[in-house]
Amino acid sequence: MAEQDTPVFQIQRVYLKDLSLEQPNSPAILLEQEQPSVDIQLGVEATPVAEGIFEVAVTATVQTKIQDKTVFLVEAKQAGIFEIRNVPEDQMGGVIGIACPQIIYPYLRGNVADVVTRAGFPPVHLAEINFQAMYEQQQAAAQADGNSLPQ
């Protein structure tokens, strides 16, 4: 195997791409004694940046409500730039959809907990995610729809 055919997987950079916090019903909602409900949505996206260079981002939307009023809404996008070369095509989906998000996600968890705490609320700790199961579920759903996700 020639040296140029050796698989390459390197983290170039991990960064917070976007972060917003809204408290649309403050200060009145802060006086409520009722426990809020929490809704958390996660997503993963990947974008080619250059030959062999990819940006992978994990997004989280955390919304807490008391009845129909929002207590706070956090939207965060943690991203990373990865160099991925000479990886077999059938393995690229797993590298981009599993390995990269696993690297980025702990940074996202920390940033979400930090911004919620800085806003004056108890921290929201995002649960650990099994990105392999999430990726396999997305692949199965795509195949059921008759489409296939890019590998």
C-alpha positions in Angstrom: 0.0 0.0 0.0 1.5 3.3 -1.1 1.8 6.1 1.5 -0.7 8.3 -0.4 -3.3 5.5 0.0 -3.1 5.5 3.8 -6.4 6.5 5.3 -6.3 9.9 7.0 -8.7 11.1 9.7 -7.6 14.3 11.5 -9.4 17.0 13.4 -8.5 20.4 12.0 -10.6 22.5 14.3 -13.6 22.3 16.7 -15.6 25.5 17.2 -18.9 26.9 18.3 -20.6 28.0 15.1 -23.9 29.4 16.5 -25.5 30.0 19.8 -28.6 31.8 20.9 -30.6 32.1 24.1 -34.1 33.6 24.3 -36.2 34.3 27.4 -39.3 35.8 25.8 -41.5 35.7 28.9 -39.0 37.0 31.5 -39.3 38.2 34.2 -42.9 37.1 34.9 -42.3 33.4 34.0 -39.4 33.3 36.5 -41.9 33.7 39.3 -43.9 30.6 38.4 -43.5 27.7 40.8 -44.5 25.0 38.3 -41.8 22.7 36.9 -41.2 23.4 33.2 -41.3 20.7 30.5 -38.1 20.3 28.5 -38.0 19.4 24.8 -34.6 18.6 23.2 -34.0 18.2 19.5 -30.7 17.1 18.0 -29.4 17.0 14.4 -26.2 16.3 12.5 -25.2 17.8 9.2 -22.1 17.5 7.0 -20.8 19.8 4.3 -17.8 19.3 2.0 -15.4 22.3 2.3 -12.6 21.3 0.0 -11.1 18.1 -1.4 -10.9 15.7 1.6 -12.1 18.4 4.1 -15.5 18.3 5.7 -17.4 20.5 8.2 -19.6 18.4 10.5 -22.0 20.1 12.8 -24.2 18.9 15.6 -27.2 21.1 16.5 -29.3 21.2 19.6 -32.5 23.0 20.3 -33.5 23.0 24.0 -36.9 24.5 24.8 -38.4 24.7 28.2 -42.1 25.6 28.8 -44.5 26.1 31.5 -47.9 25.3 30.0 -47.7 27.1 26.6 -45.2 29.8 27.6 -41.5 29.5 26.9 -39.2 29.8 29.8 -36.1 29.7 27.7 -35.0 28.5 24.3 -31.4 27.6 23.4 -30.2 26.9 19.9 -26.6 25.8 19.5 -24.5 24.5 16.7 -21.1 23.0 17.4 -19.0 22.3 14.4 -15.7 20.7 13.5 -13.5 20.6 10.4 -12.1 17.2 9.6 -9.6 16.0 7.1 -10.8 12.6 5.8 -8.9 11.1 2.9 -8.4 7.6 1.4 -11.3 6.2 3.4 -13.3 3.6 1.4 -16.6 5.1 0.0 -18.7 2.5 1.9 -17.2 3.7 5.2 -17.4 7.5 4.7 -21.0 7.7 5.9 -20.0 6.1 9.2 -17.0 8.3 9.6 -19.0 11.5 8.9 -22.2 10.4 10.6 -20.8 8.6 13.7 -17.1 9.3 14.4 -17.2 13.1 13.8 -20.4 13.8 15.8 -18.9 11.8 18.7 -16.0 14.1 18.8 -18.0 17.3 18.6 -20.9 16.4 20.9 -19.1 16.8 24.3 -18.3 20.4 23.3 -21.9 21.1 22.5 -23.1 19.5 25.8 -20.7 21.8 27.7 -21.7 24.9 25.8 -25.4 24.3 26.3 -25.0 23.6 30.0 -22.9 26.7 30.4 -25.2 29.1 28.6 -28.3 27.8 30.5 -26.4 28.3 33.8 -25.2 31.8 32.8 -28.9 32.6 32.1 -29.7 31.9 35.7 -31.2 28.4 35.4 -30.1 25.0 36.6 -27.9 23.5 33.9 -29.5 21.3 31.2 -27.3 18.3 30.7 -27.8 16.8 27.3 -27.9 13.0 27.5 -25.1 10.9 26.0 -26.1 10.0 22.4 -25.4 6.7 20.6 -24.5 8.2 17.2 -24.1 4.8 15.6 -27.7 3.9 16.5 -28.9 7.3 15.3 -27.0 6.9 12.0 -28.4 3.4 11.5 -31.9 4.6 12.2 -31.5 7.4 9.6 -30.2 4.9 7.1 -33.1 2.5 7.7 -35.6 5.3 7.4 -34.0 6.5 4.2 -34.1 3.0 2.7 -37.8 2.7 3.7 -38.5 5.9 1.9 -36.8 4.5 -1.2 -33.9 7.0 -0.9 -30.4 6.4 0.2 -28.4 8.9 2.1 -25.0 9.7 0.6 -22.4 7.4 2.1 
